[in-house]
Every structure is written in structure tokens, then in C-alpha cells.
């Protein structure tokens, strides 16, 4: 199993809509088809006033690159990202979610 942690900013004016979108079914079935399990997004406001999303998921497949490529090419996922991406603020130097380094895990 591969664990992924990511971070990105969220625009204040889109918080309610972002929450609404993620309360529905969204692309949950596509994530499962891509062997992604336990996908969780956390939201917090840092002292700088910016909202940040932290996401974590587990990949349980055998072909991560292939599964991610198929997910990225799926028309429903493309439409989902067209809705969500403008709501987000990538970290400087990034064009989307920034993958974080795992430094500790406890089973």
C-alpha cells in the first residue's frame, strides 16, 4: 500500500460550495476504481488567514501511474476538476495539490 498526503489552499469565497460538492457522491466511484481508499480531506485556517486543505489517501493497486493516468483521463473526473480547481490556491511553485513527504506512520 502507498500512502499519499497533499496540501493546497482554498479560496474563502468558495468554501461553502466546496463543502457542498464534497458532501455528495462526486467522483467517489472513480477513486475506488483507481484503487484509492480512505481518501480524506481536512480543512483548516492558518494564522496567515488562508484556508488550507490537507488530503490523505491510500493506494492499494499495483500500477499507480497507470491508475492515476486513467483517473485523470476520465471525462467525469475532468469535469469534477474543472469545478474544484478554480476554488483552490496552489502553493507557490505548484500548479495543483502539493504532495507532502511522509515522515512518520504508526499502524
N, CA, C and O atoms as a Tinker XYZ file with bonds, in Angstrom:
   428  protein
     1  N      0.846000   -1.186000    0.000000    73     2
     2  CA     0.000000    0.000000    0.000000    64     1     3
     3  C      0.884000    1.239000    0.000000    63     2     4     5
     4  O      1.933000    1.275000    0.643000    81     3
     5  N      0.443000    2.244000   -0.727000    73     3     6
     6  CA     1.142000    3.526000   -0.813000    64     5     7
     7  C      0.248000    4.582000   -0.163000    63     6     8     9
     8  O     -0.943000    4.650000   -0.464000    81     7
     9  N      0.804000    5.394000    0.713000    73     7    10
    10  CA     0.049000    6.481000    1.351000    64     9    11
    11  C      0.496000    7.808000    0.753000    63    10    12    13
    12  O      1.689000    8.048000    0.566000    81    11
    13  N     -0.477000    8.668000    0.456000    73    11    14
    14  CA    -0.206000    9.977000   -0.137000    64    13    15
    15  C     -0.822000   11.051000    0.751000    63    14    16    17
    16  O     -1.979000   10.936000    1.156000    81    15
    17  N     -0.060000   12.088000    1.054000    73    15    18
    18  CA    -0.548000   13.270000    1.753000    64    17    19
    19  C     -0.317000   14.482000    0.868000    63    18    20    21
    20  O      0.725000   14.600000    0.223000    81    19
    21  N     -1.295000   15.387000    0.838000    73    19    22
    22  CA    -1.212000   16.546000   -0.062000    64    21    23
    23  C     -1.761000   17.788000    0.640000    63    22    24    25
    24  O     -2.511000   17.684000    1.610000    81    23
    25  N     -1.377000   18.963000    0.137000    73    23    26
    26  CA    -1.853000   20.230000    0.676000    64    25    27
    27  C     -2.106000   21.208000   -0.465000    63    26    28    29
    28  O     -1.421000   21.192000   -1.487000    81    27
    29  N     -3.119000   22.068000   -0.261000    73    27    30
    30  CA    -3.452000   23.131000   -1.216000    64    29    31
    31  C     -4.295000   24.163000   -0.477000    63    30    32    33
    32  O     -4.951000   23.831000    0.510000    81    31
    33  N     -4.286000   25.386000   -0.935000    73    31    34
    34  CA    -5.140000   26.425000   -0.355000    64    33    35
    35  C     -6.552000   26.349000   -0.924000    63    34    36    37
    36  O     -6.780000   25.756000   -1.978000    81    35
    37  N     -7.494000   26.956000   -0.211000    73    35    38
    38  CA    -8.881000   27.049000   -0.668000    64    37    39
    39  C     -9.320000   28.501000   -0.566000    63    38    40    41
    40  O     -9.110000   29.146000    0.461000    81    39
    41  N     -9.921000   29.009000   -1.614000    73    39    42
    42  CA   -10.390000   30.401000   -1.626000    64    41    43
    43  C    -11.602000   30.537000   -0.694000    63    42    44    45
    44  O    -12.548000   29.752000   -0.764000    81    43
    45  N    -11.551000   31.537000    0.165000    73    43    46
    46  CA   -12.621000   31.767000    1.144000    64    45    47
    47  C    -14.009000   31.792000    0.519000    63    46    48    49
    48  O    -14.953000   31.204000    1.047000    81    47
    49  N    -14.122000   32.486000   -0.620000    73    47    50
    50  CA   -15.436000   32.666000   -1.235000    64    49    51
    51  C    -16.008000   31.362000   -1.797000    63    50    52    53
    52  O    -17.175000   31.322000   -2.187000    81    51
    53  N    -15.207000   30.299000   -1.845000    73    51    54
    54  CA   -15.673000   29.023000   -2.387000    64    53    55
    55  C    -15.843000   27.935000   -1.314000    63    54    56    57
    56  O    -16.182000   26.796000   -1.633000    81    55
    57  N    -15.611000   28.283000   -0.072000    73    55    58
    58  CA   -15.657000   27.262000    0.972000    64    57    59
    59  C    -17.001000   26.534000    1.021000    63    58    60    61
    60  O    -17.030000   25.304000    1.038000    81    59
    61  N    -18.098000   27.264000    1.044000    73    59    62
    62  CA   -19.421000   26.631000    1.147000    64    61    63
    63  C    -19.696000   25.727000   -0.051000    63    62    64    65
    64  O    -20.189000   24.612000    0.118000    81    63
    65  N    -19.384000   26.193000   -1.251000    73    63    66
    66  CA   -19.616000   25.385000   -2.448000    64    65    67
    67  C    -18.716000   24.151000   -2.470000    63    66    68    69
    68  O    -19.152000   23.073000   -2.875000    81    67
    69  N    -17.482000   24.300000   -2.044000    73    67    70
    70  CA   -16.555000   23.177000   -1.989000    64    69    71
    71  C    -17.071000   22.111000   -1.026000    63    70    72    73
    72  O    -17.046000   20.918000   -1.328000    81    71
    73  N    -17.530000   22.556000    0.121000    73    71    74
    74  CA   -18.103000   21.618000    1.102000    64    73    75
    75  C    -19.336000   20.926000    0.515000    63    74    76    77
    76  O    -19.506000   19.719000    0.683000    81    75
    77  N    -20.189000   21.680000   -0.168000    73    75    78
    78  CA   -21.404000   21.112000   -0.753000    64    77    79
    79  C    -21.055000   20.047000   -1.788000    63    78    80    81
    80  O    -21.628000   18.957000   -1.784000    81    79
    81  N    -20.117000   20.365000   -2.669000    73    79    82
    82  CA   -19.715000   19.401000   -3.690000    64    81    83
    83  C    -19.200000   18.105000   -3.073000    63    82    84    85
    84  O    -19.524000   17.013000   -3.539000    81    83
    85  N    -18.401000   18.235000   -2.028000    73    83    86
    86  CA   -17.793000   17.054000   -1.422000    64    85    87
    87  C    -18.742000   16.294000   -0.497000    63    86    88    89
    88  O    -18.433000   15.179000   -0.076000    81    87
    89  N    -19.869000   16.875000   -0.185000    73    87    90
    90  CA   -20.871000   16.157000    0.612000    64    89    91
    91  C    -21.646000   15.170000   -0.252000    63    90    92    93
    92  O    -22.265000   14.244000    0.272000    81    91
    93  N    -21.618000   15.353000   -1.562000    73    91    94
    94  CA   -22.317000   14.466000   -2.488000    64    93    95
    95  C    -21.437000   13.315000   -2.928000    63    94    96    97
    96  O    -20.360000   13.084000   -2.379000    81    95
    97  N    -21.918000   12.601000   -3.931000    73    95    98
    98  CA   -21.187000   11.432000   -4.431000    64    97    99
    99  C    -19.930000   11.810000   -5.199000    63    98   100   101
   100  O    -18.937000   11.084000   -5.159000    81    99
   101  N    -19.964000   12.936000   -5.896000    73    99   102
   102  CA   -18.779000   13.392000   -6.617000    64   101   103
   103  C    -18.175000   12.321000   -7.492000    63   102   104   105
   104  O    -18.846000   11.764000   -8.361000    81   103
   105  N    -16.911000   12.032000   -7.265000    73   103   106
   106  CA   -16.186000   11.035000   -8.049000    64   105   107
   107  C    -15.718000    9.872000   -7.179000    63   106   108   109
   108  O    -14.729000    9.210000   -7.491000    81   107
   109  N    -16.435000    9.633000   -6.090000    73   107   110
   110  CA   -16.034000    8.554000   -5.170000    64   109   111
   111  C    -15.867000    7.219000   -5.885000    63   110   112   113
   112  O    -14.919000    6.484000   -5.611000    81   111
   113  N    -16.778000    6.903000   -6.795000    73   111   114
   114  CA   -16.690000    5.625000   -7.509000    64   113   115
   115  C    -15.448000    5.576000   -8.397000    63   114   116   117
   116  O    -14.836000    4.519000   -8.549000    81   115
   117  N    -15.077000    6.708000   -8.979000    73   115   118
   118  CA   -13.875000    6.736000   -9.819000    64   117   119
   119  C    -12.618000    6.546000   -8.983000    63   118   120   121
   120  O    -11.673000    5.887000   -9.417000    81   119
   121  N    -12.607000    7.121000   -7.791000    73   119   122
   122  CA   -11.467000    6.929000   -6.893000    64   121   123
   123  C    -11.327000    5.453000   -6.529000    63   122   124   125
   124  O    -10.220000    4.914000   -6.526000    81   123
   125  N    -12.433000    4.808000   -6.228000    73   123   126
   126  CA   -12.400000    3.381000   -5.892000    64   125   127
   127  C    -11.890000    2.565000   -7.079000    63   126   128   129
   128  O    -11.094000    1.643000   -6.900000    81   127
   129  N    -12.343000    2.897000   -8.291000    73   127   130
   130  CA   -11.882000    2.189000   -9.487000    64   129   131
   131  C    -10.381000    2.371000   -9.700000    63   130   132   133
   132  O     -9.726000    1.507000  -10.281000    81   131
   133  N     -9.840000    3.489000   -9.231000    73   131   134
   134  CA    -8.413000    3.779000   -9.367000    64   133   135
   135  C     -7.615000    3.215000   -8.192000    63   134   136   137
   136  O     -6.444000    3.550000   -8.015000    81   135
   137  N     -8.250000    2.361000   -7.393000    73   135   138
   138  CA    -7.593000    1.713000   -6.247000    64   137   139
   139  C     -7.198000    2.681000   -5.140000    63   138   140   141
   140  O     -6.230000    2.453000   -4.415000    81   139
   141  N     -7.959000    3.766000   -5.021000    73   139   142
   142  CA    -7.753000    4.740000   -3.950000    64   141   143
   143  C     -8.748000    4.432000   -2.845000    63   142   144   145
   144  O     -9.947000    4.302000   -3.094000    81   143
   145  N     -8.247000    4.317000   -1.632000    73   143   146
   146  CA    -9.081000    4.025000   -0.470000    64   145   147
   147  C     -8.816000    5.071000    0.616000    63   146   148   149
   148  O     -7.765000    5.711000    0.645000    81   147
   149  N     -9.783000    5.223000    1.489000    73   147   150
   150  CA    -9.637000    6.099000    2.668000    64   149   151
   151  C     -9.196000    7.512000    2.301000    63   150   152   153
   152  O     -8.353000    8.097000    2.981000    81   151
   153  N     -9.762000    8.063000    1.227000    73   151   154
   154  CA    -9.445000    9.435000    0.826000    64   153   155
   155  C    -10.148000   10.378000    1.792000    63   154   156   157
   156  O    -11.369000   10.342000    1.940000    81   155
   157  N     -9.364000   11.215000    2.442000    73   155   158
   158  CA    -9.893000   12.147000    3.433000    64   157   159
   159  C     -9.330000   13.526000    3.156000    63   158   160   161
   160  O     -8.142000   13.674000    2.867000    81   159
   161  N    -10.188000   14.544000    3.245000    73   159   162
   162  CA    -9.745000   15.935000    3.108000    64   161   163
   163  C    -10.076000   16.656000    4.409000    63   162   164   165
   164  O    -11.198000   16.577000    4.911000    81   163
   165  N     -9.092000   17.355000    4.942000    73   163   166
   166  CA    -9.254000   18.179000    6.141000    64   165   167
   167  C     -9.132000   19.644000    5.721000    63   166   168   169
   168  O     -8.438000   19.962000    4.756000    81   167
   169  N     -9.803000   20.524000    6.443000    73   167   170
   170  CA    -9.762000   21.949000    6.139000    64   169   171
   171  C     -9.444000   22.719000    7.416000    63   170   172   173
   172  O    -10.041000   22.467000    8.463000    81   171
   173  N     -8.505000   23.656000    7.329000    73   171   174
   174  CA    -8.159000   24.478000    8.483000    64   173   175
   175  C     -7.697000   25.854000    8.015000    63   174   176   177
   176  O     -7.240000   26.027000    6.885000    81   175
   177  N     -7.828000   26.818000    8.905000    73   175   178
   178  CA    -7.347000   28.176000    8.616000    64   177   179
   179  C     -6.054000   28.393000    9.394000    63   178   180   181
   180  O     -6.013000   28.216000   10.612000    81   179
   181  N     -5.005000   28.776000    8.679000    73   179   182
   182  CA    -3.718000   29.033000    9.315000    64   181   183
   183  C     -3.669000   30.459000    9.861000    63   182   184   185
   184  O     -4.505000   31.290000    9.505000    81   183
   185  N     -2.698000   30.742000   10.718000    73   183   186
   186  CA    -2.567000   32.103000   11.267000    64   185   187
   187  C     -2.410000   33.186000   10.208000    63   186   188   189
   188  O     -2.685000   34.355000   10.478000    81   187
   189  N     -1.967000   32.811000    8.993000    73   187   190
   190  CA    -1.852000   33.816000    7.924000    64   189   191
   191  C     -3.214000   34.186000    7.349000    63   190   192   193
   192  O     -3.301000   35.040000    6.467000    81   191
   193  N     -4.293000   33.545000    7.846000    73   191   194
   194  CA    -5.645000   33.847000    7.407000    64   193   195
   195  C     -6.124000   32.986000    6.247000    63   194   196   197
   196  O     -7.310000   33.008000    5.916000    81   195
   197  N     -5.235000   32.234000    5.626000    73   195   198
   198  CA    -5.560000   31.411000    4.462000    64   197   199
   199  C     -6.135000   30.058000    4.893000    63   198   200   201
   200  O     -5.658000   29.433000    5.840000    81   199
   201  N     -7.173000   29.626000    4.172000    73   199   202
   202  CA    -7.701000   28.273000    4.356000    64   201   203
   203  C     -6.803000   27.288000    3.617000    63   202   204   205
   204  O     -6.389000   27.543000    2.486000    81   203
   205  N     -6.507000   26.175000    4.254000    73   203   206
   206  CA    -5.716000   25.123000    3.627000    64   205   207
   207  C     -6.436000   23.791000    3.739000    63   206   208   209
   208  O     -7.047000   23.475000    4.760000    81   207
   209  N     -6.348000   23.020000    2.668000    73   207   210
   210  CA    -6.864000   21.665000    2.654000    64   209   211
   211  C     -5.687000   20.707000    2.776000    63   210   212   213
   212  O     -4.651000   20.876000    2.132000    81   211
   213  N     -5.873000   19.705000    3.612000    73   211   214
   214  CA    -4.905000   18.626000    3.727000    64   213   215
   215  C     -5.634000   17.354000    3.341000    63   214   216   217
   216  O     -6.709000   17.073000    3.870000    81   215
   217  N     -5.072000   16.588000    2.434000    73   215   218
   218  CA    -5.716000   15.364000    1.977000    64   217   219
   219  C     -4.782000   14.184000    2.201000    63   218   220   221
   220  O     -3.558000   14.309000    2.159000    81   219
   221  N     -5.400000   13.043000    2.438000    73   219   222
   222  CA    -4.648000   11.802000    2.601000    64   221   223
   223  C     -5.440000   10.687000    1.951000    63   222   224   225
   224  O     -6.664000   10.629000    2.075000    81   223
   225  N     -4.739000    9.797000    1.254000    73   223   226
   226  CA    -5.387000    8.590000    0.748000    64   225   227
   227  C     -4.393000    7.443000    0.711000    63   226   228   229
   228  O     -3.180000    7.625000    0.815000    81   227
   229  N     -4.957000    6.261000    0.560000    73   227   230
   230  CA    -4.151000    5.054000    0.437000    64   229   231
   231  C     -4.380000    4.466000   -0.950000    63   230   232   233
   232  O     -5.515000    4.344000   -1.410000    81   231
   233  N     -3.295000    4.111000   -1.597000    73   231   234
   234  CA    -3.374000    3.466000   -2.903000    64   233   235
   235  C     -3.076000    1.984000   -2.699000    63   234   236   237
   236  O     -2.030000    1.616000   -2.164000    81   235
   237  N     -4.018000    1.135000   -3.136000    73   235   238
   238  CA    -3.896000   -0.301000   -2.884000    64   237   239
   239  C     -3.694000   -1.120000   -4.162000    63   238   240   241
   240  O     -3.736000   -2.350000   -4.109000    81   239
   241  N     -3.480000   -0.477000   -5.286000    73   239   242
   242  CA    -3.302000   -1.184000   -6.549000    64   241   243
   243  C     -1.853000   -1.551000   -6.802000    63   242   244   245
   244  O     -0.996000   -1.413000   -5.929000    81   243
   245  N     -1.593000   -2.025000   -8.023000    73   243   246
   246  CA    -0.254000   -2.457000   -8.412000    64   245   247
   247  C      0.360000   -1.577000   -9.502000    63   246   248   249
   248  O      1.534000   -1.745000   -9.834000    81   247
   249  N     -0.412000   -0.641000  -10.065000    73   247   250
   250  CA     0.065000    0.208000  -11.157000    64   249   251
   251  C     -0.373000    1.648000  -10.886000    63   250   252   253
   252  O     -1.320000    2.141000  -11.500000    81   251
   253  N      0.311000    2.307000   -9.978000    73   251   254
   254  CA    -0.076000    3.655000   -9.551000    64   253   255
   255  C     -0.133000    4.625000  -10.730000    63   254   256   257
   256  O     -1.128000    5.327000  -10.911000    81   255
   257  N      0.921000    4.664000  -11.522000    73   255   258
   258  CA     0.970000    5.610000  -12.637000    64   257   259
   259  C     -0.168000    5.341000  -13.626000    63   258   260   261
   260  O     -0.818000    6.276000  -14.095000    81   259
   261  N     -0.404000    4.079000  -13.939000    73   259   262
   262  CA    -1.475000    3.723000  -14.868000    64   261   263
   263  C     -2.849000    4.073000  -14.321000    63   262   264   265
   264  O     -3.686000    4.619000  -15.040000    81   263
   265  N     -3.084000    3.761000  -13.051000    73   263   266
   266  CA    -4.378000    4.082000  -12.443000    64   265   267
   267  C     -4.600000    5.586000  -12.388000    63   266   268   269
   268  O     -5.709000    6.056000  -12.643000    81   267
   269  N     -3.552000    6.352000  -12.056000    73   267   270
   270  CA    -3.698000    7.805000  -11.987000    64   269   271
   271  C     -3.921000    8.388000  -13.376000    63   270   272   273
   272  O     -4.671000    9.353000  -13.527000    81   271
   273  N     -3.280000    7.813000  -14.394000    73   271   274
   274  CA    -3.484000    8.290000  -15.769000    64   273   275
   275  C     -4.918000    8.020000  -16.227000    63   274   276   277
   276  O     -5.537000    8.879000  -16.856000    81   275
   277  N     -5.446000    6.847000  -15.922000    73   275   278
   278  CA    -6.836000    6.534000  -16.294000    64   277   279
   279  C     -7.809000    7.445000  -15.557000    63   278   280   281
   280  O     -8.781000    7.920000  -16.145000    81   279
   281  N     -7.556000    7.693000  -14.266000    73   279   282
   282  CA    -8.411000    8.595000  -13.497000    64   281   283
   283  C     -8.360000   10.002000  -14.093000    63   282   284   285
   284  O     -9.400000   10.635000  -14.276000    81   283
   285  N     -7.171000   10.488000  -14.392000    73   283   286
   286  CA    -7.012000   11.840000  -14.945000    64   285   287
   287  C     -7.705000   12.005000  -16.289000    63   286   288   289
   288  O     -8.143000   13.104000  -16.629000    81   287
   289  N     -7.809000   10.917000  -17.061000    73   287   290
   290  CA    -8.411000   10.987000  -18.393000    64   289   291
   291  C     -9.918000   10.753000  -18.392000    63   290   292   293
   292  O    -10.571000   10.959000  -19.414000    81   291
   293  N    -10.477000   10.329000  -17.270000    73   291   294
   294  CA   -11.908000   10.021000  -17.234000    64   293   295
   295  C    -12.721000   11.318000  -17.367000    63   294   296   297
   296  O    -12.459000   12.278000  -16.643000    81   295
   297  N    -13.699000   11.362000  -18.277000    73   295   298
   298  CA   -14.471000   12.594000  -18.502000    64   297   299
   299  C    -15.138000   13.147000  -17.232000    63   298   300   301
   300  O    -15.154000   14.363000  -17.042000    81   299
   301  N    -15.679000   12.301000  -16.372000    73   299   302
   302  CA   -16.309000   12.809000  -15.147000    64   301   303
   303  C    -15.283000   13.406000  -14.201000    63   302   304   305
   304  O    -15.572000   14.392000  -13.523000    81   303
   305  N    -14.093000   12.830000  -14.142000    73   303   306
   306  CA   -13.047000   13.393000  -13.292000    64   305   307
   307  C    -12.579000   14.737000  -13.852000    63   306   308   309
   308  O    -12.319000   15.672000  -13.095000    81   307
   309  N    -12.472000   14.829000  -15.172000    73   307   310
   310  CA   -12.085000   16.095000  -15.806000    64   309   311
   311  C    -13.101000   17.183000  -15.463000    63   310   312   313
   312  O    -12.718000   18.305000  -15.130000    81   311
   313  N    -14.383000   16.862000  -15.542000    73   311   314
   314  CA   -15.434000   17.828000  -15.190000    64   313   315
   315  C    -15.376000   18.197000  -13.714000    63   314   316   317
   316  O    -15.563000   19.361000  -13.357000    81   315
   317  N    -15.118000   17.210000  -12.852000    73   315   318
   318  CA   -15.004000   17.450000  -11.410000    64   317   319
   319  C    -13.881000   18.442000  -11.128000    63   318   320   321
   320  O    -14.051000   19.389000  -10.361000    81   319
   321  N    -12.746000   18.214000  -11.752000    73   319   322
   322  CA   -11.607000   19.102000  -11.536000    64   321   323
   323  C    -11.864000   20.501000  -12.096000    63   322   324   325
   324  O    -11.373000   21.486000  -11.545000    81   323
   325  N    -12.630000   20.596000  -13.185000    73   323   326
   326  CA   -12.991000   21.919000  -13.720000    64   325   327
   327  C    -13.815000   22.713000  -12.716000    63   326   328   329
   328  O    -13.754000   23.942000  -12.699000    81   327
   329  N    -14.587000   22.021000  -11.878000    73   327   330
   330  CA   -15.359000   22.700000  -10.837000    64   329   331
   331  C    -14.483000   23.045000   -9.634000    63   330   332   333
   332  O    -14.569000   24.149000   -9.097000    81   331
   333  N    -13.646000   22.104000   -9.214000    73   331   334
   334  CA   -12.899000   22.260000   -7.968000    64   333   335
   335  C    -11.618000   23.089000   -8.106000    63   334   336   337
   336  O    -11.302000   23.887000   -7.223000    81   335
   337  N    -10.886000   22.908000   -9.196000    73   335   338
   338  CA    -9.585000   23.576000   -9.322000    64   337   339
   339  C     -9.655000   25.093000   -9.160000    63   338   340   341
   340  O     -8.794000   25.655000   -8.484000    81   339
   341  N    -10.641000   25.791000   -9.748000    73   339   342
   342  CA   -10.678000   27.249000   -9.578000    64   341   343
   343  C    -10.954000   27.695000   -8.137000    63   342   344   345
   344  O    -10.713000   28.850000   -7.786000    81   343
   345  N    -11.451000   26.793000   -7.319000    73   343   346
   346  CA   -11.724000   27.112000   -5.917000    64   345   347
   347  C    -10.461000   27.064000   -5.064000    63   346   348   349
   348  O    -10.445000   27.545000   -3.931000    81   347
   349  N     -9.413000   26.482000   -5.618000    73   347   350
   350  CA    -8.208000   26.217000   -4.847000    64   349   351
   351  C     -7.070000   27.169000   -5.193000    63   350   352   353
   352  O     -7.054000   27.787000   -6.258000    81   351
   353  N     -6.118000   27.273000   -4.267000    73   351   354
   354  CA    -4.938000   28.119000   -4.435000    64   353   355
   355  C     -3.704000   27.238000   -4.240000    63   354   356   357
   356  O     -3.359000   26.910000   -3.105000    81   355
   357  N     -3.039000   26.853000   -5.324000    73   355   358
   358  CA    -1.832000   26.044000   -5.173000    64   357   359
   359  C     -0.749000   26.785000   -4.389000    63   358   360   361
   360  O     -0.698000   28.015000   -4.394000    81   359
   361  N      0.105000   26.032000   -3.725000    73   359   362
   362  CA     1.241000   26.634000   -3.040000    64   361   363
   363  C      2.192000   27.218000   -4.084000    63   362   364   365
   364  O      2.198000   26.767000   -5.230000    81   363
   365  N      2.991000   28.208000   -3.708000    73   363   366
   366  CA     3.939000   28.787000   -4.663000    64   365   367
   367  C      4.808000   27.704000   -5.306000    63   366   368   369
   368  O      5.330000   26.819000   -4.628000    81   367
   369  N      4.947000   27.796000   -6.621000    73   367   370
   370  CA     5.751000   26.838000   -7.359000    64   369   371
   371  C      5.013000   25.579000   -7.767000    63   370   372   373
   372  O      5.602000   24.694000   -8.386000    81   371
   373  N      3.735000   25.481000   -7.433000    73   371   374
   374  CA     2.948000   24.304000   -7.782000    64   373   375
   375  C      1.777000   24.715000   -8.664000    63   374   376   377
   376  O      1.365000   25.875000   -8.647000    81   375
   377  N      1.243000   23.782000   -9.429000    73   375   378
   378  CA     0.074000   24.087000  -10.253000    64   377   379
   379  C     -1.157000   23.307000   -9.788000    63   378   380   381
   380  O     -2.169000   23.271000  -10.488000    81   379
   381  N     -1.074000   22.691000   -8.622000    73   379   382
   382  CA    -2.188000   21.942000   -8.045000    64   381   383
   383  C     -1.818000   21.510000   -6.640000    63   382   384   385
   384  O     -1.043000   22.171000   -5.949000    81   383
   385  N     -2.388000   20.390000   -6.235000    73   383   386
   386  CA    -2.052000   19.842000   -4.913000    64   385   387
   387  C     -0.550000   19.601000   -4.814000    63   386   388   389
   388  O      0.060000   19.112000   -5.764000    81   387
   389  N      0.052000   19.940000   -3.672000    73   387   390
   390  CA     1.451000   19.646000   -3.410000    64   389   391
   391  C      1.518000   18.372000   -2.581000    63   390   392   393
   392  O      0.936000   18.299000   -1.499000    81   391
   393  N      2.225000   17.371000   -3.087000    73   391   394
   394  CA     2.384000   16.116000   -2.350000    64   393   395
   395  C      3.402000   16.345000   -1.234000    63   394   396   397
   396  O      4.470000   16.918000   -1.450000    81   395
   397  N      3.043000   15.886000   -0.045000    73   395   398
   398  CA     3.902000   16.049000    1.120000    64   397   399
   399  C      4.723000   14.781000    1.337000    63   398   400   401
   400  O      4.328000   13.692000    0.920000    81   399
   401  N      5.862000   14.936000    1.989000    73   399   402
   402  CA     6.714000   13.809000    2.340000    64   401   403
   403  C      6.192000   13.161000    3.625000    63   402   404   405
   404  O      5.929000   13.843000    4.615000    81   403
   405  N      6.049000   11.858000    3.591000    73   403   406
   406  CA     5.654000   11.131000    4.813000    64   405   407
   407  C      6.900000   10.982000    5.686000    63   406   408   409
   408  O      7.918000   10.453000    5.241000    81   407
   409  N      6.812000   11.448000    6.917000    73   407   410
   410  CA     7.942000   11.335000    7.836000    64   409   411
   411  C      7.638000   10.415000    9.014000    63   410   412   413
   412  O      8.543000   10.055000    9.767000    81   411
   413  N      6.362000   10.030000    9.182000    73   411   414
   414  CA     6.024000    9.125000   10.279000    64   413   415
   415  C      4.683000    8.468000    9.985000    63   414   416   417
   416  O      3.766000    9.104000    9.466000    81   415
   417  N      4.582000    7.193000   10.321000    73   415   418
   418  CA     3.320000    6.455000   10.224000    64   417   419
   419  C      3.307000    5.405000   11.321000    63   418   420   421
   420  O      4.317000    4.749000   11.573000    81   419
   421  N      2.170000    5.247000   11.967000    73   419   422
   422  CA     2.001000    4.247000   13.014000    64   421   423
   423  C      0.821000    3.369000   12.667000    63   422   424   425
   424  O     -0.305000    3.862000   12.588000    81   423
   425  N      1.042000    2.082000   12.459000    73   423   426
   426  CA    -0.061000    1.155000   12.184000    64   425   427
   427  C     -0.818000    0.814000   13.444000    63   426   428
   428  O     -1.779000    0.046000   13.398000    81   427
